[in-house]
Amino acid sequence: MKTLPDTLPDSPGKLLQILQEREAFWQEQVAQSQAQTAHWQEKSSHWQAQYQSMVEQLLLARHKRHAASSEDYPGQGALFNEAEQEDDLVTQEPPQSDEGDAPHAQVNPATPERKSRRPRLPAALPREEVVHDLPEAEKTCTCCSHALHRMGEECSEQLVFIPASIKVVRHVRPKYSCRQCEQQGTEVNILVVPVPVSLLPRSIATPSLLAQIISSKFQFSLPLYRQEQWFAQLGIELSRQTMSSWMIKCAERLLPLYDLLHQHLLTREVIWSDDTTLKVVEVQDKKKCYMWVYGSGGDSPEPGHQPAIVLYDYQDGRGEACPVEFLAGYEGYLQADGYAGYTKTAATVVGCLAHARRKFMEAKVAQPKGKVGRADWALAHIQKLYRLERALKGQPPDVIAARRQQEALPLLDEFKTWLDKTRPEVPEKSLLGKAVVYSLNQWSKLVRYVEHGQLSIDNNRAERAIKPFVIGRKNWMLANTRSGARSSAILYSLVETAKANGLVPFDYLMQVFTQLPTLAAESELESLLPWNITLP
C-alpha cells in the first residue's frame, strides 16, 4: 500500500502509528515467508529421504536378484554357500598329450596355479582287478628278439555304480499237530512259531525299506511321488499314499524316542532356535503355519562336548506360546533371532550378531558403487569379532569365555559407542539407520555371548538346522494335514540328530526300526539314542 506525502497526517503520534502498522505488516509477511520456506525445506528433506530410500531399495533388489546370495565376508566364513560354488575351486584333470608338455607354453604369472586332484576312492571298497596284458607274440624285443621280462605295472582305478537291489523275504512258519489225536477225535493242538515282531505288523515294509523311504525324503528331499516313480522302474507298485501312511505310523512309534530327546535337550546349558513357514492345507483359518527347530551342539560331534540334538516342532502359528510351551521349565541360555516371543520364556535370551551384520551388509550393498561409508566401518569392526571367534574354535569353554572377556568386550564397547554416535546422524528409515536401530535395540542380547564359553557369536547353527526343511519344502511344497506335519517334524528330528552325531541316517533308522519292537519297556529307549546305539 502506497501513501502519498500530502496524505500523511501532521500529528507525530498518528505518523508513528502508521509506521508501526507498516512494520507489523512486513514482519508478518517475513514470518509467513520464513514459515513457507521452512515448510518447503521440510518437504524437500522428506522427499530427499524418500528418494534415498528408494535408491537403496533398488540397489538392494538388484543385488539380491543378480549378485551372489552368499553372505561371505573375510573373517566370518560362508553362511549359506551352496555346494556347487565349491566346484570352482577344483579343476578337472588336464588332458595329457602324447608328446608331453609343450616346452614354450605361455603361462600367465598373474593366474595362480591350481593343482588337479582325483577323487579319493575309499580303501574299504571292494576291488575287482582287470589285467590288460600284451599278447604273447608281442612279448619279444623288436631289436634282438629276446623275451621281455615284466619290470612293473601301471594301475588306474575307476568307480563302478551298482544299482540298488531289492528282494522279497518269505517268512515260512511250519505248523505242527498230533496225528494220534486227530485219529482219536480229541482236541488237536496246533503249534507254530509266533509271527516275528515288526514295527508295522501285517505290512510288507521292513526296517530297511522304511529307512530308505524316510531318508530319501527327509535327508535328500525326494518327494514321495518321485519315489513312487523310482519303485515303478523296478517293477514294484508302491503308491505314495501307502508310503505316507507308513511314515505317519513310524512317527507314532518314534514319538516316545522324540520325547526322550526333548527331555535331554531341556537339560542343556545352551539351546538355539529358529523357525520357518509351512503351508498346511487342513489349516484353513491360518495363512501361515510354522516349523520350529530347537537344538544344542554343533554340526558334528566334538571331543569333550555333549552329543548334539536337533528337534523340530510343528505349530499352527508363530505366537509366543509356541516357544513357551516347548521350553517349559528351561532356564538356561537360548540363542535366537530378534523375535520378541522368546523373551516370554524363562530362558536367558542371547542375540545373533549375524542378523545385525546382515543389515549392515544390506546398507553396504545399497551404497553407490565404489563408495565407502559407515556400513563398511561397522562390517570391518564386526569382522574383528569373528576373527577372534575363528581363533578360539576348538578351545575349552572356560578358555573361550576368558578370551572373550579380555578381547571381545573392548571391541563391543567401541562398537556401542559408534552406534550411539551414529544414530542421530543418519535417517532412521534408511538401511543404515535400520541397522543401527536394530543393533541398539538388541544390544543387551548381542553382547551376552561373552558370558559363556558354549555360546556362539551368532545363531547360524540354527539357520543351518532349519535349512534341510526349507530345501525339502521347495520340492514337496506343503503338507495336507496337521498329523502329516507333526510326523514330518518327528522324522526330521531323528534324521538331523543322527547326522549331527556323525551317523548315517539310513543305518541309524534301520537299527532303530529293528530294535524298537523288541524293547520290553520305555526305560530301554536310552539304548536307541544316537550316542548310545550300536550299529552293525
WOQUIBEL-V919889 format. One record per residue. N is the residue number from 1. RES is the residue in one letter. OMEGA is omega as a letter, one per 30 degrees, with the letter a starting at -180 (none if undefined). Layout:
# WOQUIBEL-V919889
n	res	omega
N	RES	OMEGA
N	RES	OMEGA
This chain:
# WOQUIBEL-V919889
n	res	omega
1	M	a
2	K	l
3	T	a
4	L	a
5	P	a
6	D	l
7	T	l
8	L	a
9	P	l
10	D	a
11	S	l
12	P	a
13	G	l
14	K	l
15	L	l
16	L	l
17	Q	l
18	I	l
19	L	l
20	Q	l
21	E	l
22	R	l
23	E	l
24	A	l
25	F	a
26	W	l
27	Q	l
28	E	l
29	Q	l
30	V	l
31	A	l
32	Q	l
33	S	l
34	Q	l
35	A	l
36	Q	l
37	T	l
38	A	l
39	H	a
40	W	l
41	Q	l
42	E	l
43	K	a
44	S	l
45	S	l
46	H	l
47	W	l
48	Q	l
49	A	l
50	Q	l
51	Y	l
52	Q	l
53	S	l
54	M	l
55	V	l
56	E	l
57	Q	l
58	L	l
59	L	l
60	L	l
61	A	l
62	R	a
63	H	a
64	K	a
65	R	a
66	H	a
67	A	l
68	A	a
69	S	a
70	S	l
71	E	a
72	D	l
73	Y	a
74	P	l
75	G	a
76	Q	a
77	G	a
78	A	l
79	L	a
80	F	l
81	N	l
82	E	a
83	A	a
84	E	a
85	Q	l
86	E	a
87	D	l
88	D	a
89	L	a
90	V	l
91	T	l
92	Q	l
93	E	l
94	P	l
95	P	a
96	Q	l
97	S	l
98	D	a
99	E	a
100	G	a
101	D	l
102	A	a
103	P	a
104	H	a
105	A	l
106	Q	l
107	V	l
108	N	a
109	P	a
110	A	a
111	T	a
112	P	a
113	E	l
114	R	a
115	K	l
116	S	a
117	R	l
118	R	l
119	P	a
120	R	l
121	L	a
122	P	a
123	A	a
124	A	a
125	L	l
126	P	a
127	R	l
128	E	a
129	E	l
130	V	a
131	V	l
132	H	a
133	D	l
134	L	l
135	P	a
136	E	a
137	A	a
138	E	a
139	K	l
140	T	a
141	C	l
142	T	a
143	C	a
144	C	l
145	S	l
146	H	a
147	A	l
148	L	l
149	H	a
150	R	a
151	M	a
152	G	a
153	E	l
154	E	a
155	C	l
156	S	a
157	E	l
158	Q	a
159	L	l
160	V	l
161	F	l
162	I	a
163	P	a
164	A	l
165	S	a
166	I	l
167	K	l
168	V	l
169	V	l
170	R	l
171	H	a
172	V	a
173	R	l
174	P	l
175	K	a
176	Y	l
177	S	a
178	C	l
179	R	a
180	Q	l
181	C	l
182	E	a
183	Q	a
184	Q	l
185	G	l
186	T	a
187	E	a
188	V	l
189	N	l
190	I	a
191	L	l
192	V	l
193	V	l
194	P	l
195	V	l
196	P	a
197	V	a
198	S	l
199	L	l
200	L	a
201	P	l
202	R	l
203	S	l
204	I	a
205	A	l
206	T	l
207	P	a
208	S	l
209	L	l
210	L	l
211	A	l
212	Q	a
213	I	a
214	I	l
215	S	l
216	S	a
217	K	a
218	F	l
219	Q	a
220	F	l
221	S	l
222	L	a
223	P	a
224	L	a
225	Y	l
226	R	l
227	Q	l
228	E	l
229	Q	a
230	W	l
231	F	l
232	A	l
233	Q	l
234	L	l
235	G	a
236	I	l
237	E	a
238	L	a
239	S	l
240	R	l
241	Q	l
242	T	l
243	M	l
244	S	l
245	S	l
246	W	a
247	M	l
248	I	l
249	K	l
250	C	l
251	A	l
252	E	l
253	R	a
254	L	a
255	L	l
256	P	l
257	L	l
258	Y	l
259	D	l
260	L	l
261	L	l
262	H	l
263	Q	l
264	H	a
265	L	a
266	L	l
267	T	a
268	R	l
269	E	a
270	V	l
271	I	l
272	W	a
273	S	l
274	D	a
275	D	l
276	T	a
277	T	l
278	L	l
279	K	l
280	V	a
281	V	a
282	E	a
283	V	a
284	Q	a
285	D	a
286	K	l
287	K	a
288	K	l
289	C	a
290	Y	l
291	M	l
292	W	l
293	V	l
294	Y	a
295	G	l
296	S	l
297	G	a
298	G	a
299	D	a
300	S	a
301	P	a
302	E	l
303	P	l
304	G	l
305	H	l
306	Q	l
307	P	a
308	A	l
309	I	l
310	V	a
311	L	l
312	Y	a
313	D	l
314	Y	l
315	Q	l
316	D	a
317	G	a
318	R	a
319	G	a
320	E	l
321	A	a
322	C	l
323	P	l
324	V	a
325	E	a
326	F	a
327	L	a
328	A	l
329	G	a
330	Y	a
331	E	l
332	G	l
333	Y	l
334	L	a
335	Q	a
336	A	l
337	D	a
338	G	a
339	Y	a
340	A	a
341	G	l
342	Y	a
343	T	l
344	K	l
345	T	l
346	A	a
347	A	l
348	T	a
349	V	l
350	V	a
351	G	a
352	C	a
353	L	l
354	A	l
355	H	l
356	A	l
357	R	a
358	R	l
359	K	l
360	F	l
361	M	l
362	E	l
363	A	l
364	K	l
365	V	a
366	A	l
367	Q	l
368	P	a
369	K	l
370	G	a
371	K	l
372	V	a
373	G	a
374	R	l
375	A	l
376	D	l
377	W	l
378	A	a
379	L	l
380	A	l
381	H	l
382	I	l
383	Q	l
384	K	l
385	L	l
386	Y	l
387	R	l
388	L	l
389	E	l
390	R	l
391	A	a
392	L	a
393	K	l
394	G	l
395	Q	l
396	P	a
397	P	a
398	D	l
399	V	l
400	I	a
401	A	a
402	A	l
403	R	l
404	R	l
405	Q	a
406	Q	a
407	E	a
408	A	a
409	L	l
410	P	l
411	L	l
412	L	l
413	D	l
414	E	l
415	F	l
416	K	l
417	T	l
418	W	l
419	L	l
420	D	a
421	K	a
422	T	a
423	R	a
424	P	a
425	E	a
426	V	l
427	P	a
428	E	a
429	K	l
430	S	a
431	L	l
432	L	l
433	G	l
434	K	l
435	A	a
436	V	a
437	V	l
438	Y	a
439	S	a
440	L	l
441	N	a
442	Q	a
443	W	a
444	S	l
445	K	a
446	L	a
447	V	a
448	R	a
449	Y	a
450	V	a
451	E	a
452	H	a
453	G	l
454	Q	l
455	L	l
456	S	l
457	I	l
458	D	a
459	N	a
460	N	l
461	R	l
462	A	l
463	E	l
464	R	l
465	A	a
466	I	a
467	K	l
468	P	l
469	F	a
470	V	l
471	I	l
472	G	a
473	R	l
474	K	a
475	N	a
476	W	l
477	M	a
478	L	l
479	A	a
480	N	a
481	T	l
482	R	a
483	S	l
484	G	l
485	A	l
486	R	l
487	S	l
488	S	l
489	A	a
490	I	a
491	L	l
492	Y	a
493	S	a
494	L	a
495	V	a
496	E	l
497	T	l
498	A	l
499	K	a
500	A	l
501	N	l
502	G	a
503	L	l
504	V	a
505	P	l
506	F	a
507	D	a
508	Y	a
509	L	l
510	M	l
511	Q	l
512	V	a
513	F	l
514	T	a
515	Q	a
516	L	a
517	P	a
518	T	a
519	L	a
520	A	a
521	A	l
522	E	l
523	S	l
524	E	a
525	L	l
526	E	a
527	S	a
528	L	l
529	L	a
530	P	a
531	W	l
532	N	a
533	I	l
534	T	l
535	L	l
536	P	none
